[in-house]
Amino acid sequence: MNQVSNIADRINAVRNRIEALTVAAGRPAGSVSLLAVSKTFGTDAIREAMAAGLRRFGENKAQEIRDKSQELADTDVRWVMIGHLQTNKARDVARHAHEIQSLDRIELAEVLERRLQLEGRVMDALVQVKTSSEPSKFGLDPAELEDFLAYLSSQAPSLRVQGLMTMAVNDPDREAVRACFRRLRELRDTMQRKNIPNISLERLSMGMSGDYDLAIAEGSTEVRIGSAIFGDRSYTSS
Ligand SMILES: *Cc1c(COP(=O)(O)O)cnc(C)c1O
């Protein structure tokens, strides 16, 4: 069993820290939003977070989104897919999620577009970009970003592109972590100047429990916070 008490207190603490970091970075208060990452935690914990005012939850498995959707069918929860998505699981995401932040290849965009058309739905999307050379990280090679955005612009009307997402390198060297966030912002700035039709790049989803201070300093508009809200995932939950 995970410790799920005090979720509201933790959410408040994270919100306060986000606001303090935003202002300290010289950015307008309220310009960084909080995405709670509920992967591995049960719907009782999610209900507790919803009672504290959250509606959007990040999950990294299509099946978990499907199962939790059923358990929370009485709520207005909004699921955000943040994990690597295999094309054979795209249907669950097209059916149940409101947004995908891990859109990282044409093959996936193609399948999602087809599934969304079948469902009669549209979905917000962020393109996940690889900003470190760590072999384990998913995400699009930055060199392929312009072509991918051009593809989405003309071929994927059901995916409303709103920005970019990244995960920083897992490194105790904070400068190396910060460089990943800076890289994403610079890539975004470069792509924005190309004025690709139907593509908005306003949003930058970057920063997790351990590094969101650096992400906010580099221009994050949305931080994805799991353990700082729900607790440690190292022991298994239901
Ligand atoms: C798990 C996860 C997070 C949250 O990580 P924490 O360190 O628990 O805050 C953020 N983004 C992605 C893509 C994740 O998979």
The ligand as a Gaussian input file, in Angstrom:
#p B3LYP/6-31G(d) Opt

LIG

0 1
 C        6.919000       9.310000     -13.953000
 C        7.047000      10.485000     -14.863000
 C        7.059000      11.793000     -14.356000
 C        6.970000      12.122000     -12.862000
 O        8.137000      11.755000     -12.210000
 P        8.360000      12.120000     -10.651000
 O        9.832000      12.062000     -10.511000
 O        7.650000      11.084000      -9.865000
 O        7.810000      13.476000     -10.435000
 C        7.141000      12.840000     -15.256000
 N        7.220000      12.619000     -16.592000
 C        7.214000      11.378000     -17.110000
 C        7.294000      11.211000     -18.593000
 C        7.137000      10.276000     -16.273000
 O        7.134000       9.045000     -16.802000

